[in-house]
Amino acid sequence: MTDITHPKLIILKGFLFLLAGVLASGLLLVLHPEWTVAFLLGVAVWSFARFYYFAFYVIQHYVDPSYKFSGLTSCMLYLLRRGRSADA
């Protein structure tokens, strides 16, 4: 499978992720219509978005500009290796 390169398909993919998130969040709130659930869902979404920003922007621009991540797995492996080398 090749990477998507057509701009309209990339934008469509982004909106499909948005739709999936809205549907999943909406269904969760329909199943459990409580303020606590809505608050915790909001905190979870915000936290994951901030981690994504950390993984792909902060590390590349402030921690190690020479390292380019190919995904979240690559980021986690980098952080694990970095932690081991810092302990030594």
Secondary structure, 3 states (H helix, E strand, C coil): CCCCCCHHHHHHHHHHHHHHHHHHHHHHHHHCCCHHHHHHHHHHHHHHHHHHHHHHHHHHHHHCCCCCCCCHHHHHHHHHHHHHHHHC
